């Protein structure tokens, strides 16, 4: 039996810390993806803090290269269970892995959604390999937004971001997308973190009802997504079976929206 309560505490702690006490968005350094990647891979770790108790708890690391100092999230979980029992389901061949955080970022880039996931690399720290993600300058998470009854300044732009997120979540079969790992920046950009329970080897969609609208460019990128390129960009973090499952779900997502367009009209479904 997995330590589900500890896992919940770890994720909640990670999201809470990501959403509070961070640099203001205007204080963020203006770096390219390559510069951020280089920093994450080579900067020295000068401070560390575990975000909550439990064997799966991620760490908040402070890194510096002598010029820039910035935080990053380190997650080293990499577990496999033949059977995992949850309150609402039983999952076989269950995997909870940091590798999926890296794969999610690489796949998002192929779909033009790279800005919705922090730059993430693989790095070894204190003898353990894990995913290291650029610390997000978030002001709160979706759970806190709903609790405070805060409305986005531009509801239309916000809904478009949410729709992109749900399409991507179905593509990667993310079983743990929840309000605490949906972060909101000062300028109301939606950022997704923690994909360690995604990329199931399932050809069906987890919940297609979440997909009600789609970005036209995203849909076009999905149509042209190439399995060989996905495998190349995500290796060694995804196996071929996991990539094949992505492509099977891609086909169902495209078919889902084509059906919606036929039923409701293009302008009601695509934006």
VEXKEVO-52334 format. One record per residue (C-alpha): x, y, z. Coordinates in steps of 0.02 Angstrom, whole numbers, padded with zeros to 5 digits, always signed. Layout:
BEGIN
XYZ
...
END
This chain:
BEGIN
+00000+00000+00000
+00070+00169-00048
+00081+00304+00084
-00059+00405+00007
-00079+00523+00154
+00105+00565+00148
+00092+00591-00038
-00052+00712-00014
+00044+00809+00117
+00195+00818+00002
+00097+00885-00146
-00001+01007-00038
+00159+01069+00041
+00243+01089-00127
+00098+01185-00202
+00079+01295-00047
+00260+01345-00047
+00260+01373-00232
+00111+01486-00211
+00173+01592-00064
+00324+01694-00018
+00398+01699-00191
+00482+01829-00297
+00361+01949-00375
+00337+01918-00561
+00420+02082-00604
+00577+02028-00508
+00599+01870-00611
+00757+01870-00718
+00726+01879-00905
+00810+01719-00962
+00789+01606-01112
+00743+01424-01091
+00922+01374-01130
+00989+01493-00998
+00868+01426-00868
+00913+01248-00916
+01099+01286-00899
+01070+01366-00729
+00969+01219-00665
+01099+01095-00723
+01255+01183-00662
+01216+01309-00525
+01275+01267-00349
+01147+01217-00219
+01173+01331-00069
+01016+01299+00031
+00882+01165+00041
+00716+01143+00128
+00600+00993+00120
+00425+01055+00085
+00337+00931+00201
+00365+00769+00293
+00352+00602+00204
+00460+00495+00092
+00392+00575-00067
+00410+00755-00011
+00495+00868-00139
+00631+00991-00093
+00647+01177-00119
+00826+01211-00168
+00913+01379-00180
+01043+01384-00319
+01172+01511-00369
+01298+01528-00510
+01386+01675-00430
+01280+01802-00523
+01103+01737-00512
+01020+01658-00361
+00853+01571-00385
+00752+01429-00313
+00703+01265-00393
+00592+01116-00347
+00678+00946-00335
+00576+00786-00340
+00659+00615-00338
+00509+00498-00319
+00521+00347-00434
+00409+00206-00373
+00323+00060-00455
+00182-00044-00383
+00099-00195-00464
-00061-00140-00378
-00107+00024-00293
-00274+00045-00205
-00355+00216-00200
-00521+00270-00123
-00607+00274-00292
-00508+00150-00395
-00376+00015-00403
-00231+00044-00522
-00117-00093-00586
+00063-00065-00640
+00058+00101-00548
+00206+00216-00569
+00244+00378-00478
+00401+00453-00555
+00499+00614-00571
+00537+00562-00751
+00361+00614-00799
+00390+00794-00743
+00529+00808-00872
+00429+00719-01007
+00279+00833-00979
+00385+00989-01007
+00463+00919-01166
+00295+00865-01235
+00216+01033-01191
+00349+01121-01294
+00307+01016-01446
+00127+01076-01429
+00167+01259-01402
+00122+01249-01216
+00298+01265-01146
+00255+01422-01047
+00123+01327-00949
+00252+01212-00867
+00413+01271-00783
+00577+01224-00867
+00622+01053-00796
+00782+00952-00810
+00855+00795-00735
+00989+00822-00603
+01073+00724-00466
+01072+00798-00291
+01139+00714-00136
+01161+00553-00232
+00983+00546-00299
+00925+00581-00475
+00769+00684-00491
+00678+00820-00585
+00731+00998-00551
+00605+01132-00599
+00623+01321-00605
+00531+01394-00455
+00368+01474-00510
+00332+01655-00456
+00153+01610-00409
+00040+01713-00298
-00084+01573-00261
-00151+01409-00326
-00322+01368-00395
-00383+01300-00229
-00341+01462-00142
-00418+01565-00283
-00583+01474-00265
-00575+01484-00076
-00550+01672-00084
-00681+01687-00222
-00561+01783-00332
-00610+01813-00512
-00478+01830-00649
-00469+02005-00726
-00498+01930-00898
-00618+01783-00883
-00606+01740-01068
-00416+01728-01065
-00423+01626-00905
-00548+01503-00976
-00440+01479-01129
-00292+01434-01019
-00399+01312-00920
-00458+01229-01080
-00279+01207-01141
-00234+01130-00974
-00375+01003-00980
-00333+00951-01157
-00152+00925-01108
-00203+00831-00951
-00306+00709-01055
-00163+00687-01178
-00041+00636-01041
-00174+00543-00940
-00136+00642-00783
-00221+00554-00637
-00170+00688-00511
-00215+00855-00590
-00295+00951-00448
-00319+01127-00383
-00159+01127-00279
-00045+01094-00428
-00125+01227-00537
-00026+01385-00498
-00072+01564-00539
+00058+01700-00566
+00042+01884-00526
-00013+01920-00706
-00139+01777-00702
-00043+01651-00803
-00089+01470-00766
+00058+01354-00730
+00048+01165-00710
+00166+01073-00593
+00188+00892-00536
+00157+00763-00672
+00231+00616-00576
+00067+00519-00591
+00037+00550-00776
+00080+00453-00934
-00018+00296-00897
-00011+00159-01028
-00194+00182-01070
-00264+00211-01244
-00427+00287-01182
-00456+00460-01110
-00471+00482-00923
-00618+00604-00931
-00658+00678-01103
-00803+00778-01027
-00674+00905-00967
-00633+00948-01147
-00766+01072-01204
-00662+01194-01307
-00491+01194-01389
-00361+01315-01452
-00355+01303-01642
-00166+01305-01644
-00158+01171-01510
-00277+01060-01607
-00174+01082-01764
-00015+01038-01671
-00100+00884-01601
-00148+00830-01776
+00033+00843-01833
+00112+00771-01676
+00238+00638-01727
+00264+00488-01615
+00445+00468-01666
+00482+00648-01620
+00393+00628-01453
+00496+00473-01415
+00656+00563-01463
+00619+00720-01361
+00562+00627-01205
+00693+00490-01196
+00747+00415-01079
+00600+00473-00974
+00462+00387-01073
+00458+00210-01139
+00393+00170-01312
+00233+00098-01240
+00199+00262-01149
+00227+00361-01309
+00114+00243-01407
-00021+00275-01277
+00001+00463-01299
-00026+00446-01485
-00180+00337-01461
-00253+00468-01344
-00206+00604-01467
-00313+00519-01598
-00460+00514-01478
-00439+00696-01429
-00439+00751-01611
-00592+00643-01646
-00678+00714-01492
-00660+00893-01551
-00705+00851-01730
-00867+00777-01664
-00901+00930-01556
-00872+01045-01704
-00993+00944-01810
-01125+00954-01673
-01103+01134-01612
-01011+01226-01748
-00829+01277-01757
-00849+01446-01671
-00931+01365-01520
-00789+01242-01496
-00627+01316-01563
-00544+01481-01519
END
